[in-house]
Amino acid sequence: MYHHNNQINPIFKNGSKDAAALLIHGFTATPDCLRPLANHLHSLGFTVAAPLLAGHGTTREHLAKTTWKDWYNSCQKVYLELLDQYNHVTIAGLSLGGVLALKLAQDYPQGVTALACLATPIFLNRWITTLLPVVVNSPLHYFYKYQKKADADVKDPNARKNYWSIQDMPLESIYSLTKLQHIVRQDLAKIITPSLLMHSRYDSTAPYESLNYISKHLSSKVTETVTLENSFHLITIDYEKDIVNEKVGDFFTRFL
């Protein structure tokens, strides 16, 4: 019922190679913010699938009814379909999508050819994690259910104008995201997939410290990090999106 809008629909493109790329969008966002990367990977021959995560592309009330398990099921389902059809399945995730990508690499260590974690928050800013449990687990949560979002964390004003997201973040859902981060942090050493980590130094949503934290704790033989200097959080649609496309495309192709 919500899928009349091209900015909300899942993306699927059939490729020419025996290789697929699962692209996972971020919290409150839609697959549209991965379109430039989807187009680039498709041009390299990958079959590309970017699902819409549960509760997303709808309203804040719908989103509030979902937890990280629902979001994980949304991308796991598509991942398993791709795994069934392709010898090589790569995964790229933006923001929350990067955390979900790490979880897939933990759960299917043999089943992911390469991984790209883009602006991935392995933890949130400390004040959020301190306050959230207090609000969510007390009577306060009756009065304070949503946090209004500031402007989209994008440096390029055109990209900011065209970015679709749910404007208010349900606190319950953010709390659920912190639970997912905790689970994924515990098991980073399980990940053996070749991994590319990209993050902007000026990201005010996902702490830049996440980059080194993730890279230090993976067990992958190949881990590469890239720091961007002219983007904010949404690096797949910001000024350096071409660098992101190129680096992810080269990295994924190298492991086919």
N, C-alpha and C positions, 0 to 999 in steps of 0.2 A: 504493500500500500504506500510505502514511502519511496519506492524506487523509480519514480518518474524523473528524478533529477540526476543528470549525468555526473554531478559532483558527489553523489552518494553511492551510486551503483558499484558493485564489485567490478574489478577489471579482470578480463581473461583474454589472452592472445595466444593462439597456437603458433608454435615455433617450428623451425626446420631441424633442430638438433635433437639428439636423445638426452635432452637436459631441460630441467624446469627450474624456475625461480619462484619461490613463494615470497611475496612481499607483505609485510604486516604493518599496518598504520598505527598511529599513536592514540592516546587517550583523548576522547571527545572528538576525534578527527574522523576522516573517511579515506578510502583508497585514493581519492583524487590527489592527495599530497604526495603520492608515490608515482603519479603518472609520468613525469619526465624519466624517472629511473625505469619504469615499466617499458616505456617506448624504446629506451636505449638498449635494455637487455633483449627485448624482442628483435631489435635490429641486428643483434649478434647471434640470433638463431634460437634463443631460449623461448620455451613456452612459459608464459608469465601468468601467475594467478595472484590477485590481491583481493582477498575476501573482505567483506564488511564485518567487523567484530560485533558480537551480540550487543544490543542496546544502543549501538552507535548509529549515526545518520537519522536519529529520531528526535526525541525530546529529552529534556533533563529527567523527566519522571520515568521514562522508559529506561534510561541509562541507570538510574538509581536502583532499579530492580535487579541489576546484573552484578556479578562479582568476577574476580579474575578467572574463576573456573569456567564461566560462560565464555569469556573472551578467548581463553585457551582452547576450549572446545571448538570455537569457530575456526581457528587457524589449524588446529590439529586435524580436523576433518579433511580440510583441503590438502594438508600435507600428506596424509595417508593416501588420498586419491592420486596425488602426483607420484608418490613412492611406488604405487602399484603400476604406473605406466611408464616411468622413466628411470633409466639407470642412474642418472645424476640428478639429485635434488639439492639446490642451494637455497639459502634463506637470507633475506635482508629485512631487518626490522628498524623502524624509526621510533625513537622514544620508548613508550610502553611496548611497542612492537619489537624493539630490541630485547627487552626483558623476556617477552614471550618466545622470541627466537632462541635465546639462551636456554630457556626451559625445554624447548624441543630438542636442542642439541644435547641436553642432559638426559632426556628420556629416550632418545634414539641415537646413541653415540656412533653407531655404524651407518646410520641412515642419512646423514647430512654431509654433502660433498664439501661445501664451504659456507661460511657464515659472514654476514656483514652486520655489525651493530652500529647504528647511526644515531648519535646524540642520545645514547642509552643511559637512563638514570638507574644506577644499581642501588642508589639510596636517594632520598629527597633532602632538601635543605633541612637542617636540624630543627629549626623552629616548627616546621610542619609536623615532623615525626613526633615531636614532644607534645604538641597541642592536640593533634588529631585524636589519639585514644581518649583523652580527657573529654573532648566534646562528644565523640561517638558513644562512649560508654556511660554517659551521664544524662540527666534530664535535659541538658542543653540541646541535645540533638533534636528535640521537638521544635525548637525555635530556630535552630541554625542548621539547615539541611543542605544548603548550596553555597558554594563560594563563587562569586562573580569572577569571570576571567578578565584579566587585563587585555589589552590589544594582543593579537597573535604575536608570538615571539619570532618575528621575521624582520630582517633588516630592509629588504627590498619592499618599498611601499606598494608596488603593483601586486606583488605576490601576497602581501598582507591583505589587500583589498579583496582578492579573489579566493581567499582561504575559507573553506566551510568548516565550521565546528559548532558543537553545542556550547552555548555561551556560559551556562552555569555548570560548575562541576559539583556533582553530588558528593558530599563528604563521605558517605558510606562507601562509595566506589573508590575514592582516593585511599580510604583506609584499607580496602581490599587490595589495592595496588601495592600498598606498603607490605602487606602480608606476602604477596607474590615476590616482592624484592627480597624479603627475608629468606624465603624458601630457596630462591635462585642463588643468593649469596652463599648459603651454606654449601652448595654443591658445585661451585664453579670449577673445582678441580676435576670433576667428572667429564668436563668438556675436552675432547681431543680433536675436534673439527678445526681445520685451518680457519683462522679468524682475522677479519679486517675490522678495526675499530676506528670510527671517525667521529670527531667532536669539535665543536667550535669553542675557542677560548672564551667567547663572550656569550655563552649560553646562560640565560638567567632562569631556565626552567629545570634542566637536568644538570646537576653540578659537574663542572669540567673534571673534577677529581675522580669521577666515575671511570674515566678513560684509563688511567693508570691502575686503578683498583682492579678493574676487570682484567686488564692485560697481565697483571702480576699473578692473578689467581687461576688463570686457565692452565690446562695441561697440554694445550695444542702445541705441536712441533713448530707450526708457523703461526705467529701472531704479529700483525702489523698494525701500527697506530698512525693516524693522520690527524694533525691539528689544523683546523681551518681558522683563518684570521679575519674574514670579511663576511661572516654570517652570524645569525643568532641561533635559536634552537632548531628551527625547521629547515635543516640543511638541504633537504631534497628539493625545496622550491626557492631557496634563497639565492643570493648573488653567485655562490660557488657551486650551484647544482651541477654544472657541467663537470667539475672536478669530481664530485661525488659519483656521477654516472660513470665517468671514465675509470676511476679507481675500482669501483665495485665490478664493472664489466670485465676489466683486466684480471682482477683477482679471481672472479668466478671462472673465467675461461681457462686460467692457468691450471685449475684442478680437475678439468674434464678429462 
